[in-house]
Amino acid sequence: MSWIGSYTAAWLNDEKAFKVHPGETVLLKVRKHWFILVRDVFLTLVGGILGVILAIMTIRLIAISVVPAVILFALSLWLIMVWIAIMTIWTTYYLDMWVVTDERIVYSEQVSLFSRDITTIQLERVQDATIKYTNFIETILDFGLLRIQTASTNSADMEMYGIPHPEAVRQLVLNQVDQVMRRRGAHLREAARLIANP
Amino acid sequence: MASLLWIVFYAALALYIGYGLVLFYHWIRWAHSALAVILSIAAYIGLGIILFVLLGGAATALVI
């Protein structure tokens, strides 16, 4: 039964998308802004509501006794599809997560139902972080695109759209990168001193 | 006509259950909150029952 305990512990410790290294501290866990979820669900719900309106109009216009059952059957099928779409939107929203630790940045993304990406960038490879607001709503609600540029030529930049308070997240990442580089510089100076004065 | 309706009904039900199992797998495997997983599963099953009762009711009415 010990596996149940360890599984539960892992779940409660938020170690599902990645394993925290010994001594590593999680500084920030962030999901996309709630507006992204509300916008997508709302647009899907509009499709469902249009189906209901169309069904009511059809029943009122065509006064044959068998029609309501046919319309109800078609409407139920349509609402099942809408409900499946809403649950898929919720799943991709809830399982997308951006984690900043004192060593790295991890982006776990539910691309589609059968496709999941987990991207990790070590902080010492980060060259720059930029943010981008593209419209009025993003500016008012303070969410936007955060792009982490890396020194590597063979790996793509890390991008997450819909990050809440992107400037604060950017500052956190850049401050953490500074600290890592300072620690690294101190290690290098210490190594150079030991080589010079063995 | 009647058999076609029930074929559509059971096909939709099979799709709903299969899709639900995939969603449940993702939630249980990756979600960080047990409460969110339980609520998501309850919502999926709860509203699913209501919608399939509607669908089955309409199919029965058409057959009769």
Interface residues (C-beta under 8 A of the other chain):
Chain A: W11 L12 D14 K16 A17 V66 A69 V70 L72 F73 L75 S76 L77 L79 I80 W83 I84 M87 T88 W90 T91 Y94 L95 M97 S108 Q110 L113 F114 R116
Chain B: L5 V8 A12 Y16 Y19 V22 L23 H26 W27 R29 W30 A31 H32 A34 A36 S40 A43 Y44 L47 G48 L51 F52 L54 L55 G57 A58 A59 A61 L62
